[in-house]
Amino acid sequence: MMSGYLSLLSDIWRSPNGRIGLVLVIAILLFAIFGPVLAVNPNKIAVPDRFQAPSFEHLLGTDNLGRDLFSRTAQGTRAALMISLMVVALSLLIGALVGVAAGMAGGWVDRGVTAFFDIISAYPAVILAMGLMALYGTGFANLLLVVTILFIPQFGRMARAQTLSLRHQPFIDAERIIGLPRARLIWRHFLPNVLGPLIVLASMNIPVVITIEAGLSFVGLGVQPPQASLGSLIKDGYTFLNQSWWPTVGSAVTLALVTLGSTLFGEAVRDATDPKLRGHHK
Amino acid sequence: MPALGRFIAQRLAAALFTLGGAILFLFVIIQFVPGDLVSILLGPRATPQMRAEFAERMGLDRSIPEQVWLFFSRAVTGNLGEDPISHRSILDMILEVMPNTLQLAGCALVISVFFGVALGCIAALKPGSVVDTGLGVASVTFITTPAFVVAIFLLLIFSLQLHWLPVTGAGASDDPLDRLSHLVLPATALSIGWIGYLARLIRASLLEVLSEQHVRMMRAYGVPEGRIVRHFALRLALVPMVAVMGIGIGDMISNAVFVEIIFARQGVGKLIYDAILTRNYPVVQAGILFTVVTYITCNLLVDVLNALLDPRIARSLKQAA
């Protein structure tokens, strides 16, 4: 298992984009984990120190209330990573279960589930999320739930397609003839075979979730103050753009680096696990 | 063309079915909101008289199946109700700002297709070169930078620092040049991600087409490379681009919200956002309904366009059925 991860990492390292992605992801993780520990209290208000340009004391300057933007950006990065990992894990889990169930059941269940996926994806994602957050109220649990709902169809569709292509494979037929119970069949053969592509899809979706969370926080429907989010930091900076442009630029560049790093990393994971591309590094 | 006719009929039926489902879904999510629906939709400021009037007008005093029917028939006929705050027809409010959003999204679409195809072709002509690598890096950066980040940077650089272009608004409605100058930055912000995405897509599909036998044959006959790309390869390479544009339009409708907020442009996205801030839920609901209808319609058009470009798509449906 361990050597599998190591060979995946070395595959990622071998492509130039993967290398940049890996370095960025590690830097972002360090920033998110240790940034809030190293820096001062991200919620400490010091109005006389407002709108300071970056200095040794405040590496990214201060905001309109004199709060240290380095620690607030680190706090926001941490929130973005945590939310995206949780959303991706939840929608992978639910999507896999629903998709495999639909693919195995067939008939009306399958049609109903597919129609539900189609309906969710018929909405422009951010607008549906905004509407749901506005109606059901902001809050961490609601935020997780709403963004998860947006991502379930992708995972569900892929799990369903995988299940359909597996259903009539000779080794599945063989297990069925031997008399393996259905639950064991799903657990032993369907889920492991479905999971691989879903994990790749999950790694590709992390930056997408981060962008949606930042967007929701930008319009005030995501992470709620005083907790910082990259989206709300950009919005606060935008509000005071005439006084100082440091708060906006710092948080916007951080967000762009986070999405860039995780995209390059996700693509490298996809390429490294694609048997067709294996050994074809440019 | 019976295959194409059948294809269009099938896609139209599927689109109508999804639209029906989407309207039903909207009804259900509003029903499941915890608490009293009238207070949620009207907000805490409503007087008892307003509440009773509103409940009657929205049919909230009737049975659930009756309400579903009412919701559907109103949605289909475009009767989106009345804004409880300004007492204006919501349909009029949407129609008033809709041209702004459509112009924005349309412009962004044109910009992203133009630059995406151009950059994709340039990269594909010399794969592995410095230009290709540079464009590859630029494409990924474009794709991953969220539209509202691009919008803020464009605003900072071109409006606030260089003063080249106007900061906010949509421009005077009787001055086309003024409107265009107000459109440049928002449309660019909306299109950056799709420029990157399309450049990558065109590069990949063009390289695939260029390695095919008939292209090698043309090269062997001495047809110039530029002519091969322009007259033969590009048309084939454009098919996958049209297929993803359906998703692209949905993305642009979503991101238009942010761009309209940042550049303070009146538009459907800004209408929904303002309505959320004032807890004006009938307008939010109508705005969401409008975006769903737009998105589904655009996807239908994209499917049909794709089938026109590539007749194999319509024919494969016939075999599958």
Interface residues (C-beta under 8 A of the other chain):
Chain A: N17 A115 F116 D118 I119 I120 A122 Y123 P124 A125 V126 I127 L128 M130 G131 L132 A134 L135 Y136 P207 T211 A214 G215 F218 V219 G220 L221 I234 Y238 L241 W245 T248 V249 A252 L255 A256 T259 L260 T263 L264 K282
Chain B: F17 T18 L19 G21 A22 L24 F25 I29 I30 V33 P34 I40 G128 G136 V140 T141 I143 T144 T145 P146 F148 V149 I152 F153 L155 L156 L160 G250 D251 I253 S254 N255 V257 F258 I261 I262 G269 I272 Y273 I276 L277 R279 Y281 V284 Q285 G287 I288 T291 V292 Y295 I296
